[in-house]
Amino acid sequence: MAMDQQTPVLESAPKPRAESQRGALGYSLYFVRTFGSVGLLIVLGIVFTFTTSTFLTGGNIKSVLIVQTIVAAMTLGLLFPLIVGEFDLSIGYSVGFLSMFIAWLAQNGLGLFPLLVTTAVVALFIGLVNGILVEYFHISSFIATLAIGTVLQGITEGISGGQVLSQRIPSFFTTLGTSYWGPLGISVWVILALAVVVFYLLEHTPFGRSLYAIGGNERVAFLAGIRTRRLKIICFMVGSLFVAIAAAFSVGQNGSASPTYGPDLLLPTFAAAFLAVTAFRPGYYNVIGAMVGILLLAFGFNGLTLWNTPSWVQPIFNGGVLVVAVLTARSEARRLKVSS
């Protein structure tokens, strides 16, 4: 009996050590998954600081942050449809259209307040159309939003006549896009405030929890009483409203609107959104991860520019980062599925 009592102790003796080893490895992997993007951002910052003379200067950092407010606003908006499992490929064309729409209204003498209200209503309508096509007509969000984006590109060409519009732009937009308040640009402060609001909305409200539930399993969410169709349409509308904010930043920064502007922003926006899955909440789209992704893309390309790399490097950089981000996001999704 004494030997029988000792046997379980002998057999179980190695287990705590093995578990502790797996636990240590698990914590290490969790740390890498959670803060890997931040670490990469720091590494890039160190490399560019020691290889260029202007990377870490206040002027360069302020300039990069202001320019990136356009992509940041678009990325915050894109998070909403992505969280519920949908794509919005119209955002690149939409930001170009809404920029041109703002300039066109201004050129035709519309006052500032009616201009802002009209632009917001049109943006919400674009999102509403996207949502209806996806939810009521059951068209793939990939196809529906790409089709709407193509329509918007045609309208942009139509109202602009193929010309850059820059007449009678209200000073409100140039102040918003280029002026500073304290150490940061006004548009940067606006993005920080919006990021805080979106973070609270997604992480600490029933609305946000409902969106994550839909993205996790729409059928289960519906059976739990969540109005999935309505919320998904709202996500498209909210995302489109954020694109309108990005358009306002664009008009303010450029002082004009170009008929060719917008589509090139699609890749960096999606890259930043997918990078969000790799930071802070691995496997989930989140605001903090998205902000880190935006900074990683922005300062990465800024450093390459300071290295005097050719202009064709930018699409290669953005496309490469997007591929890596998507692969990482898929890996995180598989890991969460296995662990659950």
N, C-alpha and C positions, 0 to 999 in steps of 0.2 A: 504493500500500500504506500510505503514511503517513496518507493521508486515511481509509482504511478502519480503521486502528488508532485514529484519533481519534474516529470516529463513535460507538462505544459509550460512550465517556466523555462526549460531549456529550449523548447521549440519557439517560444514567443520572444526569447531574449533578443534576437537580431532584428525583430520587426520595428521596434521604436527607432532604431538607428536608420533603417531603410526608409521609414516614413519621414524621418527628419531630413534625410538626404533629398527625397522627392519633394518635400516641402520647401527646402532651400532652393532647389532648382525651379520649382513652381513660382516662388517669389521672384527669382531672377528673371524668369520669362515674363511674368506679369509686369515687372518694372520696365523691361524692354518694350513690351507691347504698349504700355501706358504712357511712357515718356520718351520713346524712341525718336519720335518726330521732333520733340524739344531738343534732345541730344544732338540730332542731325543739324538742326538750326544753329545750335551753339557752335558745332564743329565748322559749319560753313562760315559763320561769322568770324571765327578765329582765323581760318584760312584766308578769307578775303581781307581781313584787317591787316595781316602781315604781308600780303602780296599786292595790295593797292594802297595808295596814299589818301584816298578820299572816302573809302567805304564807311568808316566809323565816324565821319564828321556829322555834325548836327544838321547841316544843310542837306546832305545826301539822305539821311534817315527821314527827315521831315518830308522831303520830296517823294520818297518811295511810299511813305504812309499815305500821303494825300492821293497819289495816283491810284493806289490799291483800294481806295474807298469804293470805287465803282464795282470792282470784282467782289469786294466784301459784301456790299449790299445785295448783289445778285446771289452770292453764295448763301447768305442768311435766308433769302427767299427760297432758294432751291432745296434747302433742308426739309421744308414742309412736305412737298410731294415725295421726296425720296424716303422720308420716314414712313410714309404710308404705302411704300412700295411702288411708286409711280415715277416716271421720268417727265421732265419738261424741257424738250429740245427747242422750244420757241424762244427761250430767254435771250439768246444772242440776237436774234432778229427783232425781238420785242424791245430790247434796250435801244437798238438803232431806230426803230419806228417811233418810240416814245420820245427820244431825243429830238428827232425831226418834227414830231407833232408839237412839242413845246416851242421849238424855234418857229414853226409855221404859224402857230397861234399868236406868238409874240409879234411876228412880222405883220400879221393882219390886224394888229391893234388891240388884242384882247388884254384886259387888265390882269394884274398879277393874281389876285384871289380867284377870279373865274378861271384863269389859266390853270392854276394848281388843282382846283376842284374838277375841272373837265378832264385833266390828265389822269387824276386818280380814278375817276369814273370809267374812263376808257380802259385803264389798266385792269381794273376789277372785271370789266366786261370781257377782256381777253382771257383772263383766268377762268371766268364763268363758262365761256365757250369751250375752252380746253376741258374743263371738268365735265360738262354735259356730254361732250363727244366720248369721253372715256367711260363715264358712269351710266349714261342712259342709252348710248348707241353702241356701247361695248367695243369701241375701237381701241386698239393698243395705244397706250399713252405715247409710246415711241413714234408711231405713225401719226396720230392725231396732232400732237404738238409740233412735229416737224412740218406737217401740212399747214397748220396755222402760222407757223414761222415763215414759211414760203409766201403765204398770202400777205403777211405783214411786210415782207421785203418788197413785194410788188407795190403795195400802197405807199411805202416810203419813197420809192422811185417816182410814183405818181405825184405826190404832193410836193416833192422837192424839185421836180423837173430835171432831176439829175444834177442839181446844183447844190453847193454848200450854202446854207442859210445862216446869216450872222447879223441881220438887221434887227434893231429894236429889242435885243435881248435884255430883259430887266436886270438891274444891278443886283437884285436879290440872288440870282443864280451865280454870278461871278463872285459875289461875297461868300456865298456858301461853298463854292468850289475852290477858291484860291486864298481866302483870307485866314488869318490865324487868330486864335483866342488863347493867349498864354503860350505855352511851348508847342502846342499842336494846332493843326488846321481845324477849322470849324467842322468840316466834313468828317474828320477823324473822331472828334467828340460825338458827333451824331451817330457814327457807327458804333462807338463804344456804348452809348446809351441804348441803341437798338439791340446790341448783342446782349446786354444785361436783361432787357425786357424779354427777348426771345429765350434766353437761358432760363429765366424764371418761369416763363409760360410752358416750356417743354419739360422742365424738371420738377416743378413744384405745383402744378395745377392738374385737375382732372382732365382738362382738355389735352395737355401734353401726354398724360398717361394713356389716354384713349388713342392718340395718334400712334404711339409705340405699340399699343395692343393690336391696332389694325395692321401695322407693318409686320408684326410677329406672326399673326394668323388672322386674316380678315374674317374667315368663317366663324371662328371661335369668338371673335370680338362682336360680330353681329348677333350671335346666339346669346351673348352676355348682355345684350341690350344697347350696344353702342350703335349709333346711327352712322354706319360706315360710309354710305353714299354721300350723305350731306357733308360729313367732315372731310372727305376726300375732295369734294368740290371746293370747300372753303380753303383747303390747302393750296389748290391751284390759284385761287383768287388772292390769298395772302402772298404767295410767291410772286405773282404778277405785280402786286402793289410795291413790293421791295424792288422789283425791276424798275418801276417808275422813279423810285428814289435814286437808283443808280443812274437813270437817265438825267435827272436833275443835276447830279454831280457832274456828269459828262458835259452837259451844256455849260455849266459853270466853269469847269476847267478849261474847256476848249473855246468858250465864247462863241460857239457855233455848233451846227449839226451837219454831218456829212451823210450822204445817202449810202455810202459803203461801210459806215461804222456799225459795229455790233457783233457780227458773226464770229470774228476772231476771239471774242471773249468767252465763247462757249466752252472751249477746252480748258482754259485755266479755272473757270468757275466749277466745272465738274471735277477737275483734279483736286481743287481745294476741298470740295464737298466729300469726295471719297477719302481724302487724307484724314478727314475728321473721324473716320471709322478706326483709324490707327492710333488715336491719341485720347487719353483721359478716360474714355469709356470704350475700350476696345470692342469692336463688333457693332457699335451703335453710332448713328449719326448724332453729333452733338456740337454745340456752339463753340466750346473752348477748343475742341479738336479742329474745327473749321478755321478758327482764327489762327491757330498754329500753322495749319496748312497754307493759308493765304500768305503769312509771313515767310514761310519756307519757300514758296514759289517766288514771291516778290524779291526777297533778298538774294535768292539763288540766281535769278536772272539778272538782277542788278549787279551782282559780283561778276557774272560773265560779261556783262556790258563793259564794266570797268576794266576787264581784261582785253577789251577791244575785239571781242569775238564777232564774227559776221552776223548780219541780221537774220540769216536763215537758221541760226542756232536756236532762236526762241521757239519756233514751232516744234523743233526736235526735242527741246527741253520740256516743253509743256506736254507733248504727246508721250514722251518717255515717263514722266512723272505720273501721268494719268494711268498708263499701263501698270506701273508698279503699285499705284494706289488701288486700282481695281483688283489686282491679284491679291494684295494684302487684305482687302475687304472680303474677298471670297474666302480666303484662308480663315479669317476671323469668324465668318458666318458658319463655316464647316466646324470650327472648333466649338462654337457655342451650341451647334446642333448636336454634336457628339456628347458634350458635357451635360446637356439637358436630358 
